[in-house]
Amino acid sequence: MIAAALVLASCSTDGSKPRADGEIVLEIATFGDWGYAPYIEQWEAKHPNVRVEYETAGGGDDQREKLLNFLGQGSGLACVEALEVDWLGEFKGFSDRFVDLSTPELEDRWFDWKSEMATTDDGKLIGYGTDIGPQAVAYRADLFKAAGLPSDREMVAEYLGGDNATWQRFYEVGAEFTAQSDAAWFESVQGAYTAMVNQIEYAYENEDGTRKDLAGSEIERIFRTVLEHGTGQQQSAGLAQWSSDWNASFKRNDTFAVVLAPSWMAGVIKNNAGEDFVGWDIANVFPGGGGNWGGSYLSVPVQCEYPEQAKDLAAYLTSPEVMLDLVVKSGGGTPSQVEAMSSPKLLPLTNPFFDNAPTGRIWADRAAAVKVVPFKGPNYKKVHDVIVAGLNRVDVDKSQSVDQSWAQVLADLASLN
């Protein structure tokens, strides 16, 4: 339980270390390497009395557990800590453990919904937004062509429904594809489910953060729909996202044809497939109109001894200039800063790995198509993990039927604290 983990403790200095020569050391911690090293050097050059140590170990779940363990102890955390949107809501109830990052000159930097997700009920901003994850359809043009489907990205977008794309049409095309190919349609039921549930404003919780009864709900309908097509019609490759098998599958030619891809997934696909892999493309379309999956923040725990310097560092690393440069260099991701999204440097971007797809324009269009941003409160991460486990019992482990797994999902949710 969070309340138990975040016990009150006296504050001590941590994440900031005085040096013998009078300089201070700030620590910043992200889950994985976010490419900040050159920008940290730029910031240090303007702050000669500060040295920054950059920690990049672990994944998102590791980061969450670290925060749960140390946020209430007054020590153990870096001066700048990364937060992920799916579990950000867990920590908003403990806003007294974070520095208020509200600054008048920055209040219009981000999309309103991005900042609102990191704003507490009493108006405290606990995170500066980094990126967002508007979704498009990444696909294997070679497998589409071999199955007799359109393979040109504009034609693929139109074939999937264009501006009127629906989930029903997505699964219909999946049935067409699998009838003509040995490959699966999409990589995992987890990916398809997450894409669908991210189009629901209040998926697991009510507006006050209390959990919903999911029996007979829209969530149950999506759970069954994804498994009906994914497992029942064998449109899913039966892989657990982020597993070693999932990572390795991108290197093979005949595993699956489609990934419902947020912009940051472009880098994941390229890294897993290998830079020389040929066949991937991106269509400017998404079932249900639009959706956002993911996006992170930088926060400053109050246990930091030098909060003003930490706040300044976090502000610099989430500036439009830095985020735009990161996107240009990486070829993936979408900035959450309004100025960066409208920059003439962003829209002309193409990605050579995806057959020179105009990714700048695609991600901008997909961001504009996002109409619903899900409420993710204190229970979102816990509930979502239970449901994903239920999906994987059917599609990956094949240890339960759909009915059996959903019954266990409801039982497991009932036992959550």
KETORVEX-528425 format. One line per 3 residues: their letters; for each residue x, y, z of C-alpha. Coordinates in nm, 3 decimals, padded with zeros to 5 digits. Example, Ala and Ser with C-alpha at 12.3 -4.5 7.8 and 13.67 -1.06 7.14 Angstrom:
as) 01.230 -00.450 00.780  01.367 -00.106 00.714 $
This chain:
mia) 00.000 00.000 00.000  00.123 00.347 -00.081  00.005 00.493 00.248 $
aal) 00.215 00.237 00.432  00.517 00.288 00.208  00.513 00.667 00.232 $
vla) 00.553 00.688 00.607  00.638 01.025 00.757  01.006 01.070 00.825 $
scs) 01.238 01.355 00.903  01.397 01.512 00.597  01.764 01.458 00.524 $
tdg) 01.976 01.565 00.234  01.977 01.328 -00.059  02.008 01.351 -00.434 $
skp) 02.232 01.654 -00.375  02.583 01.629 -00.238  02.812 01.912 -00.129 $
rad) 03.167 01.888 -00.263  03.479 01.984 -00.079  03.545 02.274 -00.315 $
gei) 03.202 02.424 -00.246  03.033 02.290 -00.557  02.721 02.077 -00.529 $
vle) 02.625 01.755 -00.704  02.268 01.698 -00.825  02.146 01.352 -00.918 $
iat) 01.883 01.289 -01.185  01.726 00.945 -01.227  01.526 00.818 -01.525 $
fgd) 01.407 00.468 -01.608  01.639 00.393 -01.898  01.862 00.633 -02.085 $
wgy) 01.656 00.927 -02.209  01.945 01.081 -02.401  01.992 01.367 -02.157 $
apy) 02.374 01.352 -02.129  02.463 01.628 -02.382  02.191 01.858 -02.250 $
ieq) 02.307 01.807 -01.892  02.651 01.920 -02.007  02.493 02.230 -02.162 $
wea) 02.315 02.309 -01.836  02.631 02.249 -01.631  02.821 02.495 -01.850 $
khp) 02.578 02.765 -01.737  02.597 02.652 -01.373  02.969 02.605 -01.300 $
nvr) 02.908 02.547 -00.931  02.691 02.239 -00.998  02.780 01.892 -01.124 $
vey) 02.503 01.652 -01.235  02.514 01.275 -01.200  02.277 01.093 -01.436 $
eta) 02.134 00.755 -01.328  01.964 00.546 -01.599  01.919 00.201 -01.442 $
ggg) 01.597 00.001 -01.432  01.259 00.020 -01.599  00.935 00.200 -01.518 $
ddq) 00.822 -00.055 -01.260  01.160 -00.034 -01.086  01.131 00.344 -01.076 $
rek) 00.783 00.327 -00.925  00.896 00.084 -00.655  01.194 00.304 -00.570 $
lln) 00.967 00.604 -00.523  00.729 00.400 -00.308  01.017 00.286 -00.089 $
flg) 01.201 00.614 -00.043  00.969 00.906 -00.105  00.844 00.914 00.252 $
qgs) 01.177 00.841 00.419  01.340 01.177 00.356  01.638 01.024 00.178 $
gla) 01.732 00.781 -00.096  01.609 00.969 -00.403  01.772 01.184 -00.667 $
cve) 01.701 01.556 -00.682  01.521 01.502 -01.015  01.312 01.186 -01.047 $
ale) 01.119 01.062 -01.350  00.747 00.982 -01.327  00.540 00.779 -01.574 $
vdw) 00.184 00.878 -01.657  00.022 00.541 -01.581  00.129 00.557 -01.216 $
lge) 00.165 00.930 -01.167  -00.181 00.940 -01.008  -00.062 00.719 -00.723 $
fkg) 00.166 00.994 -00.600  -00.053 01.301 -00.647  -00.214 01.234 -00.308 $
fsd) 00.129 01.283 -00.149  00.205 01.617 -00.308  00.376 01.735 00.011 $
rfv) 00.664 01.504 -00.080  00.726 01.694 -00.407  00.838 02.047 -00.478 $
dls) 00.567 02.258 -00.642  00.702 02.323 -00.992  00.443 02.586 -01.080 $
tpe) 00.610 02.883 -01.248  00.414 03.161 -01.419  00.654 03.190 -01.712 $
led) 00.619 02.816 -01.789  00.245 02.769 -01.741  00.172 02.773 -02.117 $
rwf) 00.469 02.556 -02.216  00.277 02.225 -02.233  -00.051 02.105 -02.375 $
dwk) -00.314 02.176 -02.110  -00.405 01.810 -02.064  -00.040 01.717 -02.017 $
sem) 00.007 01.958 -01.729  -00.335 01.883 -01.581  -00.238 01.517 -01.538 $
att) 00.047 01.625 -01.308  -00.155 01.884 -01.116  -00.297 01.794 -00.775 $
ddg) -00.642 01.886 -00.647  -00.495 02.181 -00.458  -00.327 02.317 -00.772 $
kli) 00.026 02.192 -00.716  00.228 02.091 -01.024  00.449 01.793 -00.934 $
gyg) 00.594 01.716 -01.277  00.727 01.892 -01.585  00.611 01.708 -01.898 $
tdi) 00.864 01.540 -02.128  00.688 01.358 -02.412  00.348 01.229 -02.520 $
gpq) 00.256 00.914 -02.713  00.007 00.976 -02.994  -00.062 00.647 -03.174 $
ava) -00.051 00.546 -03.537  -00.033 00.207 -03.713  00.319 00.077 -03.772 $
yra) 00.308 -00.208 -04.023  00.513 -00.445 -04.235  00.461 -00.324 -04.590 $
dlf) 00.623 -00.639 -04.731  00.384 -00.869 -04.543  00.084 -00.657 -04.645 $
kaa) 00.187 -00.683 -05.010  00.245 -01.058 -04.988  -00.105 -01.102 -04.842 $
glp) -00.264 -00.900 -05.123  -00.341 -00.594 -04.911  -00.250 -00.236 -05.001 $
sdr) 00.106 -00.161 -04.888  00.151 00.209 -04.969  00.113 00.408 -04.645 $
emv) -00.159 00.639 -04.779  -00.353 00.345 -04.919  -00.314 00.152 -04.594 $
aey) -00.455 00.445 -04.399  -00.752 00.463 -04.636  -00.804 00.086 -04.629 $
lgg) -00.823 00.091 -04.251  -01.088 00.360 -04.265  -00.897 00.688 -04.279 $
dna) -01.055 00.955 -04.060  -01.342 00.714 -03.989  -01.126 00.417 -03.888 $
twq) -01.294 00.187 -03.636  -01.186 -00.108 -03.429  -01.436 -00.325 -03.613 $
rfy) -01.264 -00.241 -03.942  -00.922 -00.302 -03.788  -01.017 -00.656 -03.689 $
evg) -01.190 -00.715 -04.025  -00.868 -00.633 -04.209  -00.687 -00.855 -03.961 $
aef) -00.909 -01.145 -04.063  -00.832 -01.072 -04.429  -00.462 -01.065 -04.360 $
taq) -00.438 -01.384 -04.153  -00.639 -01.573 -04.415  -00.361 -01.499 -04.665 $
sda) -00.051 -01.508 -04.443  00.130 -01.732 -04.198  00.205 -01.427 -03.985 $
awf) -00.020 -01.290 -03.712  -00.200 -00.958 -03.755  -00.075 -00.782 -03.438 $
esv) 00.195 -00.856 -03.181  00.004 -00.886 -02.854  -00.339 -00.860 -02.699 $
qga) -00.182 -00.633 -02.439  -00.095 -00.378 -02.706  -00.440 -00.391 -02.865 $
yta) -00.616 -00.375 -02.528  -00.408 -00.081 -02.408  -00.481 00.109 -02.729 $
mvn) -00.855 00.054 -02.689  -00.874 00.134 -02.318  -00.677 00.456 -02.368 $
qie) -00.978 00.589 -02.558  -01.200 00.569 -02.249  -01.200 00.874 -02.023 $
yay) -01.284 00.691 -01.700  -01.173 00.335 -01.756  -01.107 00.193 -01.410 $
ene) -01.186 00.479 -01.173  -01.449 00.741 -01.112  -01.361 01.109 -01.123 $
dgt) -01.289 01.106 -00.748  -01.035 00.823 -00.789  -01.252 00.547 -00.643 $
rkd) -01.248 00.217 -00.831  -01.528 00.110 -01.059  -01.705 -00.224 -01.054 $
lag) -01.585 -00.370 -01.385  -01.829 -00.663 -01.404  -02.039 -00.612 -01.717 $
sei) -01.855 -00.289 -01.795  -01.707 -00.145 -02.113  -01.372 -00.279 -01.988 $
eri) -01.509 -00.633 -01.983  -01.640 -00.583 -02.337  -01.296 -00.469 -02.458 $
frt) -01.126 -00.755 -02.271  -01.348 -01.009 -02.446  -01.330 -00.835 -02.785 $
vle) -00.951 -00.829 -02.791  -00.928 -01.195 -02.693  -01.203 -01.298 -02.936 $
hgt) -01.003 -01.160 -03.227  -00.654 -01.201 -03.088  -00.670 -01.555 -02.953 $
gqq) -00.998 -01.690 -03.090  -00.927 -01.579 -03.449  -00.550 -01.610 -03.401 $
qsa) -00.484 -01.251 -03.502  -00.240 -01.208 -03.212  00.117 -01.339 -03.217 $
gla) 00.062 -01.448 -02.856  00.355 -01.253 -02.717  00.385 -01.074 -02.384 $
qws) 00.494 -00.717 -02.443  00.847 -00.631 -02.325  00.939 -01.000 -02.283 $
sdw) 01.257 -01.138 -02.438  01.045 -01.330 -02.692  00.862 -01.010 -02.785 $
nas) 01.190 -00.823 -02.829  01.338 -01.100 -03.044  01.026 -01.132 -03.260 $
fkr) 01.100 -00.804 -03.437  01.409 -00.959 -03.594  01.206 -01.230 -03.767 $
ndt) 01.028 -01.193 -04.099  00.700 -01.373 -04.037  00.580 -01.307 -03.683 $
fav) 00.326 -01.023 -03.713  00.229 -00.739 -03.944  00.110 -00.455 -03.720 $
vla) 00.202 -00.267 -03.404  -00.043 -00.013 -03.261  00.241 00.226 -03.206 $
psw) 00.273 00.539 -02.998  00.545 00.766 -03.134  00.807 00.643 -02.887 $
mag) 00.747 00.287 -03.008  00.919 00.376 -03.336  01.251 00.366 -03.154 $
vik) 01.163 00.037 -02.983  01.077 -00.127 -03.316  01.397 -00.005 -03.480 $
nna) 01.617 -00.109 -03.187  01.461 -00.455 -03.164  01.455 -00.523 -03.538 $
ged) 01.799 -00.385 -03.607  01.884 -00.083 -03.816  01.928 -00.286 -04.136 $
fvg) 01.587 -00.455 -04.118  01.372 -00.363 -04.419  00.993 -00.364 -04.440 $
wdi) 00.850 -00.140 -04.167  00.635 00.165 -04.246  00.388 00.388 -04.059 $
anv) 00.033 00.478 -04.166  -00.126 00.805 -04.054  -00.437 00.640 -03.913 $
fpg) -00.565 00.491 -03.589  -00.878 00.287 -03.504  -01.130 00.491 -03.309 $
ggg) -00.983 00.819 -03.432  -00.693 00.888 -03.200  -00.526 00.779 -02.882 $
nwg) -00.234 00.859 -02.656  -00.026 00.593 -02.483  00.243 00.699 -02.244 $
gsy) 00.440 01.007 -02.166  00.657 01.099 -01.872  00.748 01.380 -01.633 $
lsv) 01.039 01.509 -01.428  00.973 01.582 -01.061  01.173 01.722 -00.768 $
pvq) 01.126 01.545 -00.431  01.127 01.777 -00.129  01.414 01.579 00.022 $
cey) 01.646 01.748 -00.230  01.869 02.000 -00.051  01.894 02.226 -00.356 $
peq) 01.539 02.240 -00.495  01.584 02.561 -00.695  01.879 02.421 -00.890 $
akd) 01.694 02.091 -00.939  01.384 02.274 -01.059  01.593 02.473 -01.304 $
laa) 01.756 02.155 -01.438  01.419 01.983 -01.481  01.283 02.291 -01.658 $
ylt) 01.577 02.298 -01.898  01.554 01.928 -01.982  01.182 01.969 -02.061 $
spe) 01.223 02.289 -02.261  01.091 02.302 -02.619  01.446 02.336 -02.752 $
vml) 01.579 02.027 -02.577  01.274 01.809 -02.645  01.268 01.908 -03.012 $
dlv) 01.638 01.831 -03.048  01.588 01.491 -02.881  01.308 01.405 -03.123 $
vks) 01.504 01.520 -03.427  01.807 01.314 -03.326  01.620 00.999 -03.223 $
ggg) 01.356 00.991 -03.495  01.096 00.886 -03.237  00.885 01.037 -02.964 $
tps) 00.662 01.342 -02.962  00.726 01.652 -02.750  00.454 01.766 -02.510 $
qve) 00.556 02.130 -02.550  00.325 02.344 -02.765  00.612 02.542 -02.917 $
ams) 00.805 02.227 -03.010  00.502 02.067 -03.174  00.451 02.371 -03.396 $
spk) 00.818 02.407 -03.487  00.914 02.411 -03.856  01.191 02.168 -03.759 $
llp) 00.942 01.902 -03.653  00.691 01.872 -03.935  00.943 01.797 -04.214 $
ltn) 01.100 01.507 -04.021  01.120 01.169 -04.193  01.238 00.835 -04.058 $
pff) 01.464 00.633 -04.291  01.400 00.307 -04.103  01.028 00.333 -04.180 $
dna) 01.085 00.382 -04.555  01.126 00.757 -04.503  00.779 00.791 -04.353 $
ptg) 00.696 01.159 -04.281  00.693 01.098 -03.907  00.694 01.467 -03.813 $
riw) 00.363 01.519 -03.989  00.222 01.181 -03.885  00.280 01.230 -03.512 $
adr) 00.155 01.589 -03.527  -00.165 01.473 -03.697  -00.207 01.186 -03.454 $
aaa) -00.158 01.420 -03.158  -00.426 01.652 -03.298  -00.660 01.351 -03.331 $
vkv) -00.646 01.274 -02.957  -00.989 01.367 -02.819  -00.992 01.167 -02.496 $
vpf) -00.716 01.159 -02.238  -00.789 00.889 -01.980  -00.814 00.975 -01.614 $
kgp) -00.537 00.784 -01.439  -00.581 00.808 -01.066  -00.429 00.625 -00.768 $
nyk) -00.569 00.286 -00.873  -00.502 00.290 -01.247  -00.167 00.109 -01.255 $
kvh) -00.275 -00.164 -01.011  -00.600 -00.237 -01.195  -00.436 -00.228 -01.538 $
dvi) -00.170 -00.479 -01.430  -00.435 -00.722 -01.306  -00.621 -00.704 -01.637 $
vag) -00.306 -00.743 -01.847  -00.218 -01.053 -01.646  -00.565 -01.187 -01.728 $
lnr) -00.519 -01.120 -02.098  -00.184 -01.298 -02.099  -00.321 -01.604 -01.920 $
vdv) -00.542 -01.659 -02.223  -00.323 -01.539 -02.510  00.034 -01.610 -02.395 $
dks) 00.024 -01.887 -02.133  -00.298 -02.039 -02.270  -00.368 -02.159 -01.917 $
qsv) -00.729 -02.033 -01.894  -01.033 -01.969 -02.107  -01.165 -01.616 -02.148 $
dqs) -01.442 -01.676 -01.895  -01.205 -01.832 -01.643  -00.955 -01.552 -01.675 $
waq) -01.212 -01.275 -01.645  -01.352 -01.441 -01.333  -01.002 -01.441 -01.187 $
vla) -00.955 -01.076 -01.287  -01.265 -00.981 -01.087  -01.147 -01.189 -00.791 $
dla) -00.799 -01.037 -00.802  -00.942 -00.686 -00.824  -01.163 -00.754 -00.523 $
sln) -00.855 -00.848 -00.320  -00.659 -00.533 -00.407  -00.594 -00.290 -00.123 $
